[in-house]
Amino acid sequence: MRPGAKRTGFSARRSTLAALRLSVLQFMADPQWLVPSMIAPVIFGIVSFELFRGAGRYYLTYAILGAGMMSMWGQTLYGSGWATGQDRNFGTLEPTIQAPTPYVYVVLGRVLWNVVSGLLGGLIVFGVVVAFAGSPPTVPNPLLFAVLFVFVLLTLAAVGVVFAAFYVYTRYAGFIQNIGEFAFYVGTGCMFPIVLLPFWSNPASLLFPPTWALDALRFEAIPGYAGLSWGFGWDLLGAVATTAIYLAIAGAVFHRVERHVLETGHLSEY
């Protein structure tokens, strides 16, 4: 072990937890994300339930998954933009990047809170829609379903970290989020399986880890589900591979940003 490795690891862990704690406090002080991440998906879930009432044994699972994924994806998309945007707005971007701990750990703490709050939104959707339906959804293997659900959250976090990294290079993060929200809902299969989309759009959808993970989750949760032709195993492998690639890209981009700030002392040109 190289000298200082243990100290660096502790610093990274402490920075991540500190960023996570600060994000929780900021959310409690200004919980504006309750509407897009928790209230709106509940409405969508109830509407979906009413539209597809009696459509089959697993229609309730479809409604819950669609609305729950909207909650988590919306929170991750918006939260990842604010993960770096808040430092730009407060004038703390360069000083934070120049700190001894890599900036990626600060962003990671913020994105983790976005994922947790998205999960809370998903649980609220689940509770409200189940109460509205009067019975829980039928899931063949609840334990595996829960594991895959958490895995979907990790793929969302990976996308969030990449977005946060690239948002450093633009002052139009809010614009990108607003025009991209529903495009990502549809394109990644949050609202409905991507097999229902035109075939030419599928390659673009498969660039995002949640697309693979969501298809695998539906394969497990809905017997007889007609998803991507290669099935559950390849979906899972694709999700793991694309998530690893996204995390590697995020690390490389943040490393480049840190080197740039250390060399020039600012990011004023972005």
Order of alpha helices (4+ residues) and beta strands (2+ residues): alpha-alpha-alpha-alpha-alpha-alpha-alpha-alpha-alpha-alpha
